[in-house]
Amino acid sequence: MNLPISVNQEELSEVLLTVAPVRPVFIWGAPGIGKSALVEKFSKDVGMDCVSLLGSQLAPEDIIGIPRISEDVSEFLPPKMIARKEPYVLFLDELNACSQEVQKAFYSLIYERRIGEYHLPKGSVVIGAGNRAQDSAIVKTMSSALINRMFHVQLKVDAEKWLQWAYEAEVHPWVTEYITIRPDHLFSNPPKTEEPFSTPRSWHTLSDLLKEYDKTGISPKSETLKMLAYGTVSPSHAGMFVAFTKQLGNKNLLSEIIKGEARWPAAPEERDVLYFLAQSFRDRLLLELPKDKEKMDANTQFFTHRAKALMKDLAAINFEMAQLVVSDEDGKALPDWFMVEIVRDLPRLISK
């Protein structure tokens, strides 16, 4: 399922507070973007225990219980973790990863909030969650009857909201500083190949690993840092993150390069730093160059003049990096008028 409207973390919290008490809610979204954490936070906010069931690991009897004979009739005994006396939040995670038989077992629990003769305590809340087919996760087609029993909402990644949480959660400063600079790297679509990819969860994992090294009082060596980064987030993001950490001692290096107070790093061992600076330079161009050349003010004219000179210097040091700056990446392209001037000065930059 891919809904046309998505909500961020704050909006989903509002949905859970207003909708979940009266209707079962199903949260759709990619792996690692915080669905489970938001449900746990909701449970804490409303002062109820959260009982989580993992759909991919359930059998029908885990839901409906087992039968017993009582006064010449049979009855089902619901599982202890479900049959509670006080109201609680029942979280059905990976609901669309369970078999059709397990999905059927959920029908009455989700819609009528009962299992056989057992009814959930009044005030209990039922919330489901799962990944979408396009997320390369293990999912099964959800039956129309089950879909129709719930309200559906799709969670999206919001870097600003995540950073607010990250500061409160004391996520490692290297991670928060990097995502502040590159919010587009907080999440990447799951790859078709078996490799790590960037999500709020994977960045949090990297933060935890870095904090463990901090406890030793020794910063991880360059190769160790590469191992940690490439083992948790997308390869391209990992390389950028490692380069970012290398230039932490001079956070204003790009600004100094633009002002003419510093030069592009040219040493072979600084190639990853140059890659990070080239990417950051591209982002700066996208941010500051107007689409219409006539709308430039004096400051923008100076910046444009410096940008063209810096492109020549960068091309002389590393032509591949210069091509990276002017590439049409993720549908984001530099203004046409700027590209015309760049091609005039550096025609080889535009590959055929």
Order of alpha helices (4+ residues) and beta strands (2+ residues): beta-alpha-beta-alpha-beta-alpha-beta-beta-beta-alpha-beta-beta-beta-alpha-beta-alpha-alpha-alpha-alpha-alpha-alpha-alpha-alpha-alpha-alpha
